[in-house]
């Protein structure tokens, strides 16, 4: 899908609102061309080292984790309102068991600046290259976060992705 380039902060409040509910769609593509998508509800956009950056959190247990580890890039896709059901599927079904793109007839296209797929039906896309990653440090978590989200296991890895391109449909 062709979307014109936009500044990385184009409609950022809308993107962050969608992150909270229903979630954004994180795609990883292996060098072999195989892609996987998952729903994310945690992340942020800002400037790090003077570069526009999208920080996403992925647990090592997630299928998408290996895709990002293999390629060192990802795309963040903002779903259209009518994709809410599929966003739920992407947050509840593992790519180990189901090719979510094929099963639901979701078309993708290669990124313009990355090899990772973008989701055609999404009106806004961020193409990112990993410039740093950091694992959560359990000892540095406030007790409420540890109790509510981790309970001693499966701590997130934070990927700092330099935004190489942001693209939006004209009506986004």
Secondary structure, 3 states (H helix, E strand, C coil): CCCEECCCCCCHHHHHHHHHCCCEEEEEECCCCCEEEEEECCEEEEEECCEEEEEEEEECCCHHHHHHHHHCEEEEEECCHHHHHHHHHHHHCCCCCCCHHHHHCCCEEECCCCCCEEECCCCEEEEEEEEEEEECCHHHCCHHHHHHHHCCCCCEEEEEEEEEEEEECCCC
